[in-house]
């Protein structure tokens, strides 16, 4: 059998001879040979299989702030990769060349979980990130990579929309150390109209991560003019986050640019991000950030107790660092929520493409 095709376990048979995939709330119902909307899970030999195991659309070493994770070992480097396909159909997707790909040739590079863990180790990456497209759809591969990385003391980061069913959700997040979850909006209308999904399963995932796991979580919302950027929606979203996830979950508000099937929508003005950040802070979110714009104040971390600048950021570059060795404010001693080393990493704003072939173990 092709080593890129592996059996999966989240599916069941229906009375009409179809098989239902039970990985995500989409619940694709498949006849022999059919693929789910995600494209990488297919009914073969009368069961659902992952057909992209060990294949990627590319590997790159990035700053952890690019995921974005601002309170998870700031300044460290992360080995990033993704595959083809996605289980949502966002019309505004900004990685559409990979997530919307229906060509297996997109998956030009390959790597075993051990190859990836070895590469991250040898390149001094603190973590590996499953990103570019949603790792939920390559569930088995992501978990195997995370397990291989954990053996070497390397953390695993999921950049995900959180669109996953309850049973696989438990297994998936047990393997992860951190997650940036894309909370795309706070209305079901938006999810249905622009993403082909629903809001409720995402909120369930967020609550599960917060209450049932030790995964460090941050949220990102891409603000699209006229779609999810009203004061009312931002009020409702940020109030829900504080009430259900607590005030310490960082929220990132990032700028949309015209792409994929929404090229006629204007870019997000910087003032919209500033407004969203202000609303979040007023509603009790302690750490709200602006993204995809030059905004030193909005990108930096400030002490929620005394107001001191704790971690200065300009895009992906760190400046002043005013945490003590225990991750507390050096002025008032308040504990900063997150995971921090005694000193920040120095990777900076680099982006280093990687060919995994040089890390493959010879047979």
C-alpha positions as CSV (number, residue, x, y, z in Angstrom):
1,X,0.0,0.0,0.0
2,X,1.1,3.6,-0.7
3,X,2.7,4.8,2.5
4,X,0.9,8.1,2.2
5,X,-2.5,6.3,2.6
6,X,-3.4,5.3,6.2
7,X,-6.5,4.0,7.9
8,X,-8.6,6.2,10.1
9,X,-11.1,5.4,12.8
10,X,-13.6,8.3,13.0
11,X,-16.4,7.1,10.7
12,X,-19.4,4.8,10.6
13,X,-21.6,3.0,8.1
14,X,-25.0,4.3,7.1
15,X,-28.1,2.3,6.1
16,X,-27.9,3.6,2.5
17,X,-24.5,2.0,1.8
18,X,-22.6,5.3,2.3
19,X,-20.0,5.9,5.0
20,X,-20.1,9.0,7.2
21,X,-16.8,10.6,8.2
22,X,-17.0,11.6,11.9
23,X,-13.9,13.7,12.1
24,X,-15.6,17.1,11.8
25,X,-19.1,18.6,12.0
26,X,-19.4,18.5,8.2
27,X,-20.0,14.7,8.4
28,X,-19.3,14.0,4.7
29,X,-21.2,10.9,3.5
30,X,-19.2,9.0,1.0
31,X,-19.5,6.3,-1.5
32,X,-16.6,4.2,-2.7
33,X,-13.9,6.4,-4.1
34,X,-15.4,9.7,-3.0
35,X,-13.4,12.3,-1.1
36,X,-14.7,14.6,1.7
37,X,-14.8,18.3,1.2
38,X,-11.4,18.4,2.9
39,X,-10.1,16.4,-0.1
40,X,-7.5,14.4,1.9
41,X,-10.0,11.9,3.5
42,X,-11.4,9.4,1.0
43,X,-13.5,6.3,1.1
44,X,-11.2,3.5,-0.2
45,X,-11.6,-0.3,0.4
46,X,-14.9,0.4,2.2
47,X,-13.4,2.6,4.9
48,X,-12.3,6.2,5.3
49,X,-8.6,6.8,4.8
50,X,-6.2,9.7,5.0
51,X,-4.5,9.9,1.6
52,X,-1.9,12.7,2.4
53,X,0.0,11.1,5.3
54,X,3.6,12.3,5.3
55,X,3.2,14.8,2.4
56,X,3.3,18.5,2.7
57,X,3.0,21.7,0.6
58,X,6.2,23.0,2.1
59,X,8.3,23.6,5.3
60,X,9.5,26.8,6.7
61,X,11.1,28.1,9.9
62,X,9.1,31.1,11.2
63,X,9.0,33.3,14.4
64,X,6.4,31.9,16.8
65,X,4.7,35.4,16.7
66,X,3.7,34.7,13.1
67,X,1.3,31.9,14.1
68,X,0.3,34.2,15.9
69,X,1.3,33.3,19.4
70,X,2.5,36.1,21.6
71,X,2.6,34.4,25.0
72,X,4.2,31.1,24.0
73,X,8.0,31.3,24.2
74,X,8.3,34.7,22.6
75,X,11.1,35.2,20.1
76,X,11.5,31.4,19.5
77,X,11.5,29.7,16.1
78,X,8.9,27.2,14.9
79,X,9.1,24.7,12.1
80,X,5.9,25.3,10.1
81,X,4.2,23.1,7.6
82,X,0.8,22.2,6.1
83,X,-0.8,20.0,3.5
84,X,-3.5,20.5,0.9
85,X,-7.2,20.8,1.5
86,X,-9.5,22.2,4.3
87,X,-12.8,21.3,6.0
88,X,-14.2,24.8,5.7
89,X,-14.8,26.8,2.5
90,X,-13.9,30.3,3.5
91,X,-14.4,32.7,0.6
92,X,-11.7,35.0,2.1
93,X,-9.0,32.3,2.6
94,X,-5.5,33.9,2.5
95,X,-3.8,30.5,2.1
96,X,-6.1,29.4,-0.7
97,X,-3.4,28.1,-3.0
98,X,-2.8,25.4,-0.4
99,X,-6.0,25.0,1.5
100,X,-8.2,25.0,-1.6
101,X,-5.8,22.9,-3.7
102,X,-7.3,19.8,-5.3
103,X,-3.9,18.7,-6.8
104,X,-1.9,16.2,-5.0
105,X,1.1,17.6,-6.8
106,X,0.8,20.5,-4.3
107,X,2.2,18.1,-1.8
108,X,5.6,18.1,-3.3
109,X,7.7,17.4,-0.2
110,X,7.4,14.4,2.2
111,X,8.5,13.7,5.7
112,X,7.9,11.1,8.3
113,X,7.1,12.2,11.8
114,X,10.6,11.3,12.8
115,X,12.1,13.4,10.0
116,X,10.1,16.4,11.1
117,X,11.1,16.0,14.8
118,X,14.8,15.6,13.7
119,X,14.7,18.7,11.5
120,X,13.1,20.8,14.3
121,X,15.7,19.6,16.7
122,X,18.7,20.2,14.5
123,X,17.5,23.6,13.5
124,X,17.0,24.6,17.2
125,X,13.2,25.1,16.8
126,X,11.4,25.3,20.1
127,X,8.2,24.0,18.4
128,X,6.6,22.6,15.3
129,X,3.4,24.2,13.9
130,X,0.7,22.6,11.9
131,X,-0.5,25.6,9.8
132,X,-1.2,27.0,6.4
133,X,-4.3,24.7,6.3
134,X,-6.2,23.1,9.2
135,X,-4.4,20.2,10.9
136,X,-7.7,18.7,11.9
137,X,-8.0,17.2,8.4
138,X,-4.6,15.4,8.7
139,X,-5.4,14.4,12.3
140,X,-3.4,11.1,12.3
141,X,-0.3,12.6,10.8
142,X,-0.4,15.7,13.1
143,X,-0.7,13.5,16.2
144,X,2.2,11.2,15.1
145,X,4.4,14.2,14.4
146,X,3.5,15.7,17.8
147,X,4.4,12.4,19.5
148,X,7.7,12.3,17.7
149,X,8.4,15.9,18.7
150,X,7.5,15.3,22.3
151,X,10.1,12.6,22.6
152,X,12.7,15.3,21.7
153,X,11.3,17.9,24.0
154,X,9.8,19.9,21.1
155,X,6.4,21.6,21.5
156,X,3.5,21.2,19.0
157,X,1.3,24.1,17.9
158,X,-2.0,23.8,16.1
159,X,-3.2,26.7,14.0
160,X,-6.8,25.7,13.5
161,X,-10.4,26.8,13.1
162,X,-11.5,24.4,15.8
163,X,-14.0,22.7,13.5
164,X,-13.8,19.2,14.9
165,X,-16.1,16.6,16.5
166,X,-16.0,15.9,20.2
167,X,-14.4,12.4,20.1
168,X,-11.5,13.2,17.8
169,X,-11.1,16.6,19.6
170,X,-10.0,14.8,22.8
171,X,-7.3,12.8,21.0
172,X,-6.1,15.8,18.9
173,X,-5.7,18.3,21.6
174,X,-4.1,15.8,24.0
175,X,-1.2,15.8,21.5
176,X,-0.9,19.6,21.4
177,X,0.9,22.1,23.6
178,X,-0.5,25.3,22.1
179,X,-3.2,26.4,19.7
180,X,-4.1,29.5,17.9
181,X,-7.8,29.1,17.1
182,X,-9.4,31.1,14.4
183,X,-12.6,32.5,15.7
184,X,-13.7,33.8,12.4
185,X,-16.8,35.8,13.6
186,X,-19.5,35.7,16.2
187,X,-22.5,35.0,14.1
188,X,-23.7,31.8,12.5
189,X,-24.7,33.9,9.5
190,X,-21.0,34.6,8.8
191,X,-19.9,31.0,9.3
192,X,-22.7,29.7,7.0
193,X,-22.5,32.4,4.3
194,X,-18.7,32.8,4.1
195,X,-17.2,29.6,5.5
196,X,-19.8,26.9,4.8
197,X,-19.9,25.9,8.4
198,X,-21.4,26.8,11.8
199,X,-20.3,28.8,14.8
200,X,-21.5,26.5,17.6
201,X,-19.0,23.7,17.1
202,X,-16.2,26.2,17.2
203,X,-17.4,27.7,20.5
204,X,-17.6,24.1,21.9
205,X,-14.0,23.5,20.9
206,X,-12.9,26.7,22.6
207,X,-14.6,25.8,25.8
208,X,-13.2,22.3,25.7
209,X,-9.7,23.5,25.3
210,X,-10.0,25.9,28.1
211,X,-11.7,23.7,30.6
212,X,-10.4,20.2,29.8
213,X,-6.8,20.6,28.6
214,X,-3.5,22.3,29.5
215,X,-3.1,23.6,25.9
216,X,-2.0,27.2,25.8
217,X,-4.6,29.0,23.6
218,X,-4.8,32.3,21.8
219,X,-7.5,33.5,19.4
220,X,-7.4,35.2,16.1
221,X,-10.2,37.1,14.3
222,X,-9.6,38.4,10.7
223,X,-11.8,41.5,10.6
224,X,-13.5,41.9,7.2
225,X,-15.2,45.3,6.5
226,X,-18.9,45.1,6.6
227,X,-19.0,41.4,7.6
228,X,-17.8,40.9,11.2
229,X,-16.4,44.2,12.3
230,X,-19.4,45.9,13.9
231,X,-19.3,47.2,17.4
232,X,-22.2,45.0,18.4
233,X,-20.5,41.8,17.2
234,X,-17.2,42.7,18.7
235,X,-18.9,43.5,22.0
236,X,-20.7,40.1,22.0
237,X,-17.6,38.2,21.0
238,X,-15.2,39.7,23.6
239,X,-17.8,39.5,26.4
240,X,-18.3,35.8,25.6
241,X,-14.6,35.2,25.6
242,X,-14.1,36.7,29.1
243,X,-17.2,34.9,30.5
244,X,-16.4,31.4,29.0
245,X,-12.6,31.4,28.5
246,X,-11.4,33.9,31.1
247,X,-9.7,37.3,30.7
248,X,-6.2,35.9,30.1
249,X,-6.8,34.3,26.7
250,X,-5.0,36.6,24.2
251,X,-7.1,37.9,21.3
252,X,-5.5,38.9,17.9
253,X,-7.5,41.2,15.6
254,X,-5.9,41.0,12.1
255,X,-6.3,42.9,8.9
256,X,-8.1,41.4,5.9
257,X,-6.7,42.0,2.4
258,X,-8.7,41.1,-0.8
259,X,-8.1,37.5,-1.8
260,X,-9.6,34.3,-3.1
261,X,-13.3,34.9,-3.7
262,X,-13.5,38.3,-1.9
263,X,-11.3,40.5,-4.1
264,X,-13.9,43.2,-4.3
265,X,-13.9,43.9,-0.5
266,X,-11.6,46.7,0.7
267,X,-8.7,46.1,3.0
268,X,-9.3,46.5,6.7
269,X,-8.4,50.0,7.9
270,X,-6.0,50.1,10.8
271,X,-8.5,52.1,12.9
272,X,-10.9,49.1,12.8
273,X,-8.2,46.9,14.5
274,X,-7.6,49.6,17.1
275,X,-11.3,49.9,17.7
276,X,-11.6,46.1,18.1
277,X,-8.7,46.1,20.5
278,X,-10.2,48.9,22.6
279,X,-13.6,47.1,22.8
280,X,-11.8,43.9,23.9
281,X,-9.9,45.7,26.6
282,X,-13.0,47.5,27.9
283,X,-14.8,44.2,28.2
284,X,-12.0,42.7,30.3
285,X,-9.7,40.9,27.8
286,X,-6.3,41.5,29.4
287,X,-4.2,40.9,26.3
288,X,-5.7,42.2,22.9
289,X,-3.4,42.7,19.9
290,X,-3.6,44.2,16.4
291,X,-2.0,42.3,13.6
292,X,-0.9,42.7,10.0
293,X,-0.2,46.4,10.6
294,X,2.6,48.4,12.1
295,X,1.3,49.2,15.6
296,X,3.8,49.1,18.4
297,X,1.3,49.7,21.1
298,X,-1.3,47.3,19.7
299,X,1.2,44.5,19.1
300,X,3.0,44.8,22.5
301,X,2.2,43.1,25.8
302,X,1.3,45.4,28.7
303,X,1.0,44.5,32.3
304,X,-2.8,44.3,33.1
305,X,-2.1,45.4,36.7
306,X,0.3,48.4,36.5
307,X,0.3,49.1,32.8
308,X,4.1,48.7,32.3
309,X,5.3,47.6,28.8
310,X,6.3,44.0,29.3
311,X,7.1,42.7,25.8
312,X,7.6,45.2,23.0
313,X,6.8,44.0,19.4
314,X,7.1,45.5,16.0
315,X,5.6,43.0,13.6
316,X,7.6,39.9,14.5
317,X,10.6,41.6,16.1
318,X,10.9,41.9,19.9
319,X,12.2,45.0,21.6
320,X,12.1,45.8,25.3
321,X,11.6,42.8,27.6
322,X,10.5,43.6,31.2
323,X,9.6,40.3,32.6
324,X,11.6,38.8,35.5
325,X,13.0,35.2,35.2
326,X,9.7,33.8,36.5
327,X,7.5,35.4,33.8
328,X,6.3,38.2,36.1
329,X,6.1,42.0,35.7
330,X,9.4,43.4,36.8
331,X,7.7,46.5,38.2
332,X,4.7,45.1,40.2
333,X,5.3,41.4,40.2
334,X,2.0,40.4,38.5
335,X,2.2,37.0,36.9
336,X,1.8,37.1,33.1
337,X,-0.3,34.3,31.6
338,X,1.5,32.2,29.1
339,X,4.7,30.2,28.7
340,X,8.0,32.1,28.9
341,X,11.7,31.4,29.2
342,X,13.9,33.5,31.5
343,X,15.0,35.5,28.4
344,X,13.3,35.9,25.1
345,X,14.4,34.1,22.0
346,X,16.4,36.0,19.3
347,X,15.0,34.5,16.1
348,X,13.5,37.8,15.0
349,X,11.6,38.2,11.7
350,X,13.4,35.6,9.6
351,X,11.7,33.2,7.3
352,X,13.8,30.2,6.3
353,X,12.4,27.7,3.7
354,X,13.5,24.1,4.5
355,X,14.0,21.1,2.4
356,X,13.3,18.1,4.6
357,X,15.2,15.7,2.3
358,X,18.5,16.6,4.1
359,X,17.0,15.4,7.4
360,X,15.7,12.1,6.3
361,X,17.2,9.1,7.9
362,X,18.9,6.8,5.4
363,X,17.5,3.3,5.3
